[in-house]
Amino acid sequence: ESTNRSISTVRCGRSWEADEMQRDMKVDRARVTDATSMHRLISHFADKGEMLPRALSEIYDGIRDYFVVRKGDRVVACAALHVTWVDLAEIRSLAVDEQEQKQKIGSLLVQACIDEAKELGIPKIFCLARKPAFFERHDFQLIDKTELPQKVWAECFRCPKFPNCDEVALIRHL
């Protein structure tokens, strides 16, 4: 995949561009006006039991964590990099519109999060996922959730699925 991806990074107004197949799509920082579209997208997959829901207020609260991919003016994908600790950040709320999947858009979002973590000096990023194969293709390795006490005690214990979570933890060392 790395040979097919051409990512251009623009300082300040950061932008990650896709390969030829997706010229009209790029990863950008989310704007406040994107929050309701992102909420709809996340809620769609949460309603299907494929990811955890995020309240609209939580999306607004963390808007600076989010990246989006637009097709024209429409948000078709999103993901967030949430700093958890001095040495750890989480990729969360990765969602790609079903009609836009299989175009490496999720990979573009993961790469944007990785680049951001590196820029911030964060050596490890993790995610909780129900479909770990996608993240394993991006060099994430399965770990036990107990290796992430910052996440478990800061957020997981409030989840209605705690302690019977059906997500697996994965980590990538940068």
N, C-alpha and C positions, 0 to 999 in steps of 0.2 A: 504494500500500500504506500510506503514512503516514496517510491519512485513515481507514483501517479499524483501525488499531492504537491501542489505548489502553493505555499502559504506566504502571503505578503503581509508584513507587519508594518504598520504606520504608527510612529510614536504619537502620543497624545490622542489622536483620533484613530485608535487601533482598529485594524480591519484584517480579517483572515479570509482570503479568497479561495474559492474552490477551483478544481480543475476545469477543463473545457466543458465537461458534461453539465456543469452547474454555473456557468459564467454569470447568470443573473442572480446567484445566491452568494452571500458572504456572511461571515460571523461579525456581528457588531455588539457593542455594549447595549444593553436594554435601556429603554427610555421609560419614563413614568407612563407615557401613553401606551406602552406595550403590555402593561400589567394585566389588563382584563383579557387580552388575547392569550397571554401566557397562562393565566388562571384557567381559561376554557380548555386549553390544550392539556394541561396537567390534570385537570378534573376529568377529562375524557378517559385518560388511562387509569386514573384512580378509581373511577366508577367501574371499570372492568377488572379491578383488583390487580393491576399490573404495576402500580406504584402507589406511594402514599400521597394523600391529598395535601394541598397547601392552601391555607386560607388566603383570600385576596389581600387581607391586611398584612399577612406574613410576606407576601410577594412585594408589596409596596415597601415594607420595612427593610427588606434585603435587596431592593432593586439594583443596588450597586454591585451585587454579587453575580448578577445574571448576564448571560450572553444570549443573543437571539440570532436566528437566521430568517431572513425575509425573502419572499418571492414576490417581487414587486413591492407593494406596500403591506402585504399580508405576512404576519409572523407564522412561520411553518415549523419552527423548532426553537427550543430553549434549553438552557442548562445553567447551573450556578456553581461557582467555586466559593465555598463558605469556609473562611478561616476558623479553625477550631482551637488551635493552640499555636505556640511559637514555632513548632516543627511539623504541624499537621493541618491539612485542609481537606474538605470533603467536596466531591462532585455530587451534586444533588439535583433533583427535578429535571433530569434529562428526558426530554419528550420531543418526538418528531412526528408530525402529522402523518397519519397512515398512508395517505396518497403520495407522500414525499419520501417514504422510506426506501431503503436499498439504493441510495444515491450518495452514501458516505457523509451525509449531513451530520449524523451523530458523531462520526469520527472527527469531523471539523470542530464540533463543539468540545469534544474531549481534548483535542489538541490545543484549542484556545485556553481551556482550563489549565492544562499542563504548562503552557507558556506563561500564563499569569502566575502560577505557583512558583515557577523558576524565577520570574522577575521579582517576586516578593521575597525570595530566599527561603521558601518553604521546601524542605527536603522530602516530604512524604505526602501523598494524597491517597485518600481512600474513598470508597463508595459502598453503599449497601444496595444490593440488587436482587431481583428475583430471577433475572436472566444473566448469570455471570459470564457466559461465553463471550458476549460482546466486549466486556471489559478485559477478559483474559486475552483477547486478540490485541489489546492495547497494552500488553505487558503488566497487567494487574495480576496479583496472586491472591488466592484464597487465604484468609486468616480467620482465626476465631474472634468473634466479636468482643470477647473479654480483653483482647489486646487493644481495644479502643475505649478505655474507661471514660475519656473526655466526652465521647459521643453518647455512650450508654447512660451515664449519669446526668448529662446535660439535657438530653432530649428523649432518648429511647424509653426511659421509665414513664414518660407521659403518654406514650403511644398506646392506643387501645389494644394493640397486639402484644404488648409487653407482658410477660417475658416469653411468649410463644411466637416470636417473630419468624416469618417465613422468608426473610431476606438473608442473604449471605454477605459477609464482609470481604472486601478485596482491597488490597493496598498496592501502591506502586511507589518505589523509591526512585527519586529523580537524581 
